[in-house]
Amino acid sequence: SPGFQATKMRRTLKRLLDVVAALCVLTIAAPVMLLIALAIKLNEGWNKPVFYLQRRVGYRGDAFHVIKFRSMRVDAEADGKAVWAKENDDRVTPVGAFMRKTRLDELPQIINVLKGEMSLGPRPERPQFVEELSERIPYYAERHTVKPGVTGWAQLRYAYGASEEDAAAKLQYDLYYVKNQNLILDLMILIQTVEVVLWGKGAR
């Protein structure tokens, strides 16, 4: 249906907003990011990694590595199989629990935004989950017609989801964003995301 293809002007304005917002956030958040990195090291040891790189599916189905502060143990998926996060997940570290509550573990994704891999929009999923969900949920692949988002309409309108049922419910909000994306909606998402970070709504 009409509306799923952004104009060149829309893509240019959105990219400009992405870069400006990312640089502003990076400038403000740099001291906090340094403190988080120090907390991870002090909590788990200086030999443990601070960042976690995870392969995700992005724009038009292209894969990229999302950058996050590591919130789980290094052996969280020792068998190599993707596992949905769950409430009171025992794989989450003490520092990780705080970061997830406040969404601070997402801050390094500013680098993904500056690289042009992420923006505002549907949260990127792991390839294993995308393959399964695309087979079971109609129109799931349409969420990849825009760049994946550090934050998005579904994250603000639906509690944190970690199941196929949640993915199907959140898809409704993702498709609404894809079809109705505009500068005003993006600004609304940015403003409301501040509330999520401050009050920890929808985090797990």
Residue pairs with C-beta under 8 A, 6 or more apart in sequence:
1 179
3 178
3 179
3 180
4 142
4 145
4 178
4 179
5 145
6 14
6 146
6 181
10 181
10 182
13 183
14 119
14 120
14 181
14 183
14 186
15 116
15 119
17 183
17 186
18 113
18 119
18 120
19 113
19 114
21 113
21 190
22 110
22 113
22 114
23 114
25 107
25 110
26 110
26 114
29 107
29 110
32 104
32 107
33 69
33 107
33 108
36 50
36 69
36 95
36 99
36 104
36 107
37 50
37 69
39 95
40 48
40 50
40 69
40 70
40 93
40 95
41 48
41 50
43 93
43 94
43 95
44 93
44 95
48 70
48 74
49 70
49 74
50 69
50 70
51 67
51 68
51 69
51 70
51 108
52 67
52 68
52 69
52 70
52 71
52 72
53 65
53 66
53 67
54 65
54 66
54 68
54 126
55 63
55 64
55 65
55 66
55 126
55 127
56 63
56 64
56 65
56 66
56 124
56 125
56 126
56 127
56 148
57 63
57 124
57 125
57 126
57 127
57 130
57 144
57 148
58 64
58 117
58 118
58 124
58 144
58 147
58 148
59 117
59 144
59 146
59 147
59 148
60 144
60 145
61 141
61 144
63 127
64 112
64 117
64 124
66 109
66 112
66 117
66 118
66 124
67 108
67 109
67 111
67 112
68 105
68 106
68 108
68 109
69 96
69 99
69 104
69 105
69 107
69 108
70 93
70 96
70 105
71 92
71 93
71 95
71 96
71 97
71 99
71 100
71 105
72 89
72 91
72 92
72 93
72 96
73 91
73 93
76 83
76 91
77 83
81 128
82 126
82 128
82 129
84 129
84 162
84 163
85 162
85 204
86 162
86 204
87 162
87 204
89 204
92 100
96 105
98 104
99 105
100 203
100 204
101 200
101 203
102 197
102 200
102 203
103 196
103 197
103 200
103 203
104 197
106 150
106 151
109 118
109 150
110 150
112 118
112 150
113 119
113 150
116 147
117 147
117 148
118 124
118 147
118 148
118 149
118 150
119 146
119 147
119 148
119 149
119 150
120 149
120 150
120 151
120 152
120 186
120 189
120 190
121 143
121 146
121 147
121 148
121 149
121 152
121 174
121 177
121 178
121 181
122 143
122 144
122 146
122 148
122 149
122 152
122 154
122 174
122 177
122 178
123 148
123 149
123 152
123 154
123 155
124 148
124 149
125 133
125 167
129 167
130 140
132 164
133 140
133 164
133 167
134 140
134 141
136 164
137 164
137 167
137 168
137 171
139 171
139 175
140 167
140 171
142 175
142 178
143 171
143 174
143 175
143 178
145 178
146 177
146 178
146 181
149 155
151 189
151 190
151 193
151 196
152 173
152 174
152 177
152 189
153 173
153 174
153 176
153 177
153 185
153 189
154 170
154 171
154 173
154 174
154 177
155 193
155 196
155 202
156 189
156 192
156 193
156 196
156 202
157 173
158 166
158 169
158 170
158 173
158 202
159 202
160 202
160 203
160 204
161 167
161 169
161 170
162 204
177 185
195 201
196 202
196 203
